[in-house]
């Protein structure tokens, strides 16, 4: 992950597009007609610069569905040269081998990528992706199982919509914080959606999740079943490229189906025996929305791993910490036991944030656990 310091250090001024007033949504795609002004790109250039511009909607078994600017969906495979590691050459002119280190230099295709597609010569109607265009943003996480490297979940996003359930399955605040940190670490605006509010009542839900509003995040209380809050959620998705993420079984696909019945996304059921949602959405899927925008429906993530984030920068990714940063007695304060720590002094004693104590004990505890994890990961990998 990369940290956009200008966006992260400005903790004031939430706007309608997301978290801070300083970051603006740039280049938002609102449908096939927004993918590019020209349906044919790169005339007169190299072969890799020629083709129809489009966006990757999904991929399975090496075949990708690409929505072009002509509003046509092409099934295309990745050109052979894009599968090779682009690690450059050694000083003697020989090419790098396909090692893990060299592989890290290659941009792997992800759902949401802007690409160029063209017919395969002599391919009997087959199409190939000839070029992956530069990304403006991405949502990435550590490879599953703790493996070395990152996995880009969806590229070219405007916002991350973190979905949890008020109940069934029971929400885990520490996991919510992990999802929000991943969004912050990718310099993406984040929102929290609390689904299934009808199971506990809106007052209970607001009492349980209100600490995130105090931290500066927009929180939407909704019910796919009753329709509560869906109008506001519809407005927040319109015209933006959004990733819906969260654990299994919280109702991400159900929400999208309730908002846009014609999309008919796959919906998983809750397993009563383990109270964990089945993985119905098997891969990231980017879907054009009626009226503009795209929504990325991601698989339920049983493990959320942090990647590429120095432990000493974690405090920047907790918005309510930012006003205190720089006021600790020690410049390298870890906010654990050091005397004169401004963050620890700001922790609310009764878990109810106030102007003088804006940090809740729950969020502070999450910070400590995540910092321990990042330090362990750094020792293991480096």
C-alpha positions as CSV (number, residue, x, y, z in Angstrom):
1,X,0.0,0.0,0.0
2,X,1.0,3.6,-0.5
3,X,0.2,6.4,1.8
4,X,-1.0,9.7,0.2
5,X,0.3,12.0,2.9
6,X,-1.6,15.1,1.7
7,X,-4.8,13.2,1.9
8,X,-4.1,11.3,5.1
9,X,-2.8,14.1,7.2
10,X,-5.8,16.4,6.6
11,X,-8.3,15.0,9.0
12,X,-10.9,17.8,8.6
13,X,-13.7,18.4,6.3
14,X,-15.7,15.4,5.2
15,X,-17.4,16.0,1.9
16,X,-20.2,14.1,0.1
17,X,-17.7,12.0,-2.0
18,X,-16.0,10.4,1.0
19,X,-13.7,11.0,3.9
20,X,-11.7,14.2,3.6
21,X,-12.4,17.4,1.8
22,X,-8.9,17.6,0.5
23,X,-9.1,14.5,-1.8
24,X,-11.3,14.9,-4.9
25,X,-12.7,12.2,-7.1
26,X,-10.7,12.5,-10.3
27,X,-11.6,10.8,-13.5
28,X,-14.6,9.0,-12.2
29,X,-16.1,6.6,-14.7
30,X,-19.9,6.6,-15.0
31,X,-20.5,4.0,-17.6
32,X,-19.3,2.7,-21.0
33,X,-19.6,6.2,-22.5
34,X,-17.1,7.5,-19.9
35,X,-14.3,5.0,-20.7
36,X,-12.7,7.2,-23.2
37,X,-13.5,9.8,-25.9
38,X,-12.2,7.6,-28.7
39,X,-13.4,4.0,-29.3
40,X,-10.1,3.3,-31.2
41,X,-6.9,4.2,-29.5
42,X,-3.4,4.6,-30.7
43,X,-3.8,4.8,-34.5
44,X,-0.3,5.0,-36.1
45,X,1.4,3.7,-32.9
46,X,2.8,0.3,-31.9
47,X,0.6,-2.8,-31.9
48,X,0.2,-2.6,-28.2
49,X,-1.2,1.0,-28.5
50,X,-3.9,0.0,-30.9
51,X,-7.3,-1.3,-30.0
52,X,-10.6,-0.6,-28.3
53,X,-10.5,1.0,-24.9
54,X,-12.4,-0.8,-22.1
55,X,-12.6,-1.8,-18.5
56,X,-12.1,-5.3,-17.1
57,X,-15.4,-6.5,-15.4
58,X,-14.2,-9.9,-14.3
59,X,-11.9,-12.7,-15.1
60,X,-12.0,-16.5,-14.9
61,X,-9.4,-19.1,-16.0
62,X,-7.4,-16.5,-18.0
63,X,-10.4,-15.2,-19.9
64,X,-11.5,-11.6,-19.0
65,X,-14.8,-9.8,-19.8
66,X,-14.0,-6.3,-21.0
67,X,-16.7,-3.6,-21.4
68,X,-15.5,-1.4,-24.2
69,X,-16.3,2.3,-24.9
70,X,-18.6,1.0,-27.7
71,X,-20.8,-0.6,-25.0
72,X,-19.8,-4.1,-26.2
73,X,-18.5,-6.8,-23.8
74,X,-15.5,-8.6,-25.3
75,X,-14.1,-11.9,-23.9
76,X,-10.4,-11.5,-24.2
77,X,-7.2,-13.3,-23.0
78,X,-4.0,-11.5,-21.9
79,X,-1.4,-11.0,-24.6
80,X,1.6,-13.2,-24.1
81,X,4.0,-10.3,-23.6
82,X,1.9,-9.0,-20.7
83,X,2.2,-12.4,-18.9
84,X,6.0,-12.1,-18.8
85,X,7.9,-10.4,-16.0
86,X,8.8,-6.9,-17.0
87,X,11.7,-6.6,-14.7
88,X,14.0,-5.0,-17.2
89,X,17.5,-6.2,-18.1
90,X,20.7,-6.8,-16.1
91,X,23.8,-4.7,-16.7
92,X,25.1,-7.4,-19.1
93,X,22.0,-7.1,-21.2
94,X,20.5,-10.4,-20.2
95,X,16.9,-10.5,-19.0
96,X,15.9,-11.1,-15.4
97,X,14.5,-14.5,-14.5
98,X,11.0,-15.0,-13.3
99,X,11.8,-14.7,-9.6
100,X,9.6,-13.4,-6.8
101,X,11.6,-10.2,-6.7
102,X,11.3,-9.6,-10.5
103,X,7.7,-10.5,-10.4
104,X,7.0,-7.7,-8.0
105,X,7.9,-5.2,-10.7
106,X,5.2,-6.4,-13.1
107,X,1.7,-4.9,-12.9
108,X,-0.7,-7.8,-12.9
109,X,-4.1,-7.4,-14.5
110,X,-7.0,-6.7,-12.1
111,X,-10.7,-6.2,-12.2
112,X,-11.3,-2.5,-12.9
113,X,-8.2,-2.0,-15.0
114,X,-8.5,0.2,-18.1
115,X,-7.1,-1.8,-21.0
116,X,-6.8,-1.9,-24.8
117,X,-8.3,-4.9,-26.6
118,X,-7.8,-6.0,-30.2
119,X,-8.7,-9.0,-32.4
120,X,-6.2,-11.8,-32.5
121,X,-4.7,-12.0,-36.0
122,X,-6.0,-15.3,-37.4
123,X,-7.7,-16.0,-34.2
124,X,-11.2,-16.7,-35.7
125,X,-12.9,-14.0,-33.7
126,X,-10.8,-14.2,-30.6
127,X,-9.7,-11.0,-28.8
128,X,-6.7,-10.2,-26.6
129,X,-5.8,-7.5,-24.1
130,X,-2.9,-5.8,-25.7
131,X,-2.2,-3.2,-23.0
132,X,-2.9,-2.4,-19.4
133,X,-3.3,1.4,-19.0
134,X,-2.0,3.3,-16.0
135,X,-4.0,3.1,-12.8
136,X,-5.2,6.1,-10.8
137,X,-5.9,4.0,-7.6
138,X,-6.2,0.5,-6.4
139,X,-7.5,-1.5,-3.4
140,X,-4.9,-4.1,-2.5
141,X,-4.4,-6.5,0.4
142,X,-1.7,-9.0,1.3
143,X,-1.9,-12.4,-0.5
144,X,-4.1,-14.9,1.3
145,X,-2.4,-17.3,3.7
146,X,0.2,-14.7,4.7
147,X,2.2,-15.1,1.5
148,X,4.7,-12.6,0.3
149,X,3.3,-10.0,-2.0
150,X,0.1,-8.0,-2.5
151,X,-3.1,-8.8,-4.3
152,X,-4.9,-6.0,-6.1
153,X,-8.6,-6.6,-5.5
154,X,-10.0,-3.8,-7.7
155,X,-8.3,-1.0,-9.6
156,X,-9.3,2.6,-10.4
157,X,-11.6,3.1,-7.5
158,X,-13.2,6.3,-6.1
159,X,-14.3,4.8,-2.8
160,X,-14.4,1.7,-0.6
161,X,-17.7,0.8,0.9
162,X,-17.1,-1.5,3.9
163,X,-20.2,-3.6,4.6
164,X,-20.9,-5.3,7.9
165,X,-24.1,-6.7,9.4
166,X,-25.7,-5.5,12.6
167,X,-26.2,-9.2,13.4
168,X,-26.1,-12.6,11.7
169,X,-23.1,-12.7,11.5
170,X,-22.2,-10.8,14.6
171,X,-19.9,-7.8,13.8
172,X,-16.3,-7.8,14.9
173,X,-15.1,-4.3,15.5
174,X,-11.4,-5.2,15.1
175,X,-12.1,-6.6,11.6
176,X,-14.0,-3.3,10.7
177,X,-10.9,-1.4,11.7
178,X,-8.7,-3.6,9.5
179,X,-10.9,-3.0,6.5
180,X,-10.8,0.8,7.1
181,X,-7.0,0.8,7.5
182,X,-6.6,-1.0,4.2
183,X,-8.7,1.7,2.5
184,X,-6.8,4.4,4.2
185,X,-3.5,2.8,3.3
186,X,-4.5,2.7,-0.3
187,X,-5.4,6.5,-0.1
188,X,-9.1,5.7,-0.8
189,X,-12.1,7.3,0.7
190,X,-14.0,4.9,2.9
191,X,-17.6,4.5,4.1
192,X,-19.2,2.0,6.5
193,X,-22.5,0.4,5.7
194,X,-24.3,-1.4,8.5
195,X,-26.8,-3.9,6.9
196,X,-29.5,-6.0,8.6
197,X,-30.4,-3.2,10.9
198,X,-33.9,-4.7,11.2
199,X,-32.5,-7.5,13.3
200,X,-31.4,-5.3,16.2
201,X,-33.2,-2.0,15.7
202,X,-31.7,1.3,14.5
203,X,-31.0,2.7,18.0
204,X,-29.0,-0.3,18.9
205,X,-27.1,-0.2,15.6
206,X,-26.3,3.4,16.0
207,X,-25.0,2.9,19.6
208,X,-22.8,0.0,18.4
209,X,-21.3,1.7,15.3
210,X,-21.4,5.4,16.3
211,X,-17.7,5.4,17.2
212,X,-16.9,5.3,13.5
213,X,-19.0,8.4,12.9
214,X,-17.1,10.1,15.7
215,X,-13.8,9.0,14.0
216,X,-14.9,10.8,10.8
217,X,-16.4,8.1,8.6
218,X,-19.8,8.3,6.9
219,X,-21.9,5.5,8.3
220,X,-25.1,4.3,6.5
221,X,-27.7,2.2,8.5
222,X,-29.6,0.1,6.0
223,X,-31.7,-3.0,5.5
224,X,-31.8,-4.9,2.2
225,X,-34.9,-6.6,3.5
226,X,-37.0,-3.6,4.7
227,X,-35.5,-0.9,2.4
228,X,-34.2,1.3,5.2
229,X,-31.5,3.7,4.0
230,X,-31.4,2.4,0.5
231,X,-32.2,5.7,-1.1
232,X,-29.2,7.3,0.5
233,X,-27.0,4.4,-0.4
234,X,-28.2,4.7,-4.0
235,X,-27.1,8.4,-4.1
236,X,-23.7,7.6,-2.7
237,X,-23.0,5.0,-5.4
238,X,-24.3,7.0,-8.4
239,X,-21.5,8.1,-10.7
240,X,-18.7,6.6,-8.7
241,X,-16.5,3.5,-9.0
242,X,-17.1,1.8,-5.7
243,X,-15.8,-1.4,-4.1
244,X,-18.1,-3.3,-1.8
245,X,-16.0,-5.2,0.7
246,X,-16.5,-6.9,4.0
247,X,-16.7,-10.4,5.5
248,X,-18.9,-13.2,4.1
249,X,-22.6,-13.3,4.8
250,X,-23.2,-9.6,5.6
251,X,-25.4,-9.1,2.5
252,X,-23.3,-7.2,0.0
253,X,-24.9,-8.9,-3.0
254,X,-28.3,-8.7,-1.4
255,X,-27.9,-4.9,-1.0
256,X,-27.0,-4.4,-4.7
257,X,-29.9,-6.6,-5.8
258,X,-32.2,-4.5,-3.6
259,X,-30.9,-1.3,-5.1
260,X,-30.8,-2.6,-8.7
261,X,-33.1,-5.6,-9.0
262,X,-32.2,-6.2,-12.7
263,X,-28.5,-7.0,-11.9
264,X,-29.3,-10.3,-10.3
265,X,-26.0,-10.7,-8.5
266,X,-25.3,-14.0,-6.7
267,X,-26.4,-14.1,-3.1
268,X,-25.1,-16.4,-0.4
269,X,-27.0,-17.9,2.5
270,X,-25.9,-17.9,6.1
271,X,-24.8,-21.3,7.4
272,X,-26.6,-21.8,10.7
273,X,-24.0,-24.3,11.9
274,X,-21.0,-22.0,11.8
275,X,-22.8,-18.7,11.3
276,X,-20.5,-17.7,8.5
277,X,-21.6,-16.7,5.1
278,X,-20.7,-19.0,2.2
279,X,-18.4,-17.6,-0.5
280,X,-21.0,-17.1,-3.3
281,X,-19.1,-14.3,-5.2
282,X,-16.1,-16.4,-6.2
283,X,-14.1,-13.5,-7.7
284,X,-14.1,-9.7,-7.9
285,X,-16.9,-8.5,-10.2
286,X,-17.3,-5.0,-11.5
287,X,-20.8,-4.2,-12.6
288,X,-22.0,-1.1,-14.5
289,X,-24.9,0.6,-12.6
290,X,-28.0,2.0,-14.2
291,X,-27.7,5.8,-14.3
292,X,-23.9,5.8,-14.0
293,X,-21.1,4.3,-12.0
294,X,-19.7,0.9,-11.3
295,X,-19.8,-1.3,-8.3
296,X,-17.2,-3.9,-7.5
297,X,-18.6,-6.9,-5.5
298,X,-15.7,-8.7,-3.9
299,X,-15.5,-12.2,-2.4
300,X,-16.0,-12.4,1.4
301,X,-12.6,-12.1,3.0
302,X,-12.0,-14.5,5.8
303,X,-8.5,-13.1,6.2
304,X,-7.6,-9.5,5.7
305,X,-3.9,-9.0,5.6
306,X,-2.0,-5.7,5.7
307,X,0.7,-5.2,3.1
308,X,3.5,-2.7,2.6
309,X,2.6,-0.4,5.5
310,X,5.4,0.6,7.9
311,X,4.3,0.1,11.5
312,X,5.4,3.6,12.4
313,X,2.9,5.1,9.8
314,X,-0.1,3.3,11.1
315,X,-1.2,6.2,13.3
316,X,-1.7,8.3,10.2
317,X,-4.4,5.8,9.1
318,X,-6.6,6.5,12.1
319,X,-8.3,9.8,11.3
320,X,-9.1,10.7,14.9
321,X,-5.4,10.3,15.8
322,X,-4.2,12.9,13.2
323,X,-4.8,16.1,15.2
324,X,-2.6,14.7,18.0
325,X,0.3,13.6,15.8
326,X,3.4,15.7,16.2
327,X,2.5,16.7,19.8
328,X,3.9,13.6,21.5
329,X,7.0,14.3,23.7
330,X,9.1,11.9,21.6
331,X,9.2,12.1,17.8
332,X,9.3,8.3,17.5
333,X,6.5,7.7,19.9
334,X,4.8,4.3,19.4
335,X,1.8,5.5,21.5
336,X,2.2,2.5,23.8
337,X,3.9,3.4,27.1
338,X,5.9,6.6,26.3
339,X,5.4,9.5,28.8
340,X,3.9,12.6,27.2
341,X,2.0,10.7,24.5
342,X,-0.6,12.9,23.0
343,X,-2.6,10.0,21.5
344,X,-2.9,8.1,24.8
345,X,-3.9,11.3,26.6
346,X,-6.8,11.7,24.0
347,X,-8.3,8.3,24.7
348,X,-11.8,8.6,26.2
349,X,-12.0,6.9,29.6
350,X,-15.7,5.8,29.2
351,X,-15.5,4.9,25.5
352,X,-17.6,8.0,24.6
353,X,-15.6,10.4,22.5
354,X,-15.5,14.1,23.6
355,X,-13.8,17.1,22.1
356,X,-11.0,16.7,24.6
357,X,-10.8,12.9,24.3
358,X,-11.8,12.1,20.7
359,X,-10.2,8.6,20.6
360,X,-12.3,5.7,21.8
361,X,-10.7,2.9,23.9
362,X,-11.9,0.4,21.3
363,X,-10.2,2.1,18.4
364,X,-7.0,2.6,20.4
365,X,-6.9,-1.1,21.3
366,X,-7.4,-1.9,17.6
367,X,-4.4,0.3,16.7
368,X,-2.2,-1.4,19.2
369,X,-3.1,-4.9,17.9
370,X,-2.6,-3.8,14.3
371,X,0.7,-2.3,15.1
372,X,1.9,-5.5,16.7
373,X,0.8,-7.4,13.6
374,X,2.7,-5.0,11.3
375,X,5.8,-5.3,13.3
376,X,5.6,-9.1,13.3
377,X,5.1,-9.1,9.5
378,X,8.1,-6.8,9.1
379,X,10.3,-9.2,11.1
380,X,9.1,-12.2,9.2
381,X,9.6,-10.7,5.7
382,X,12.5,-8.3,6.1
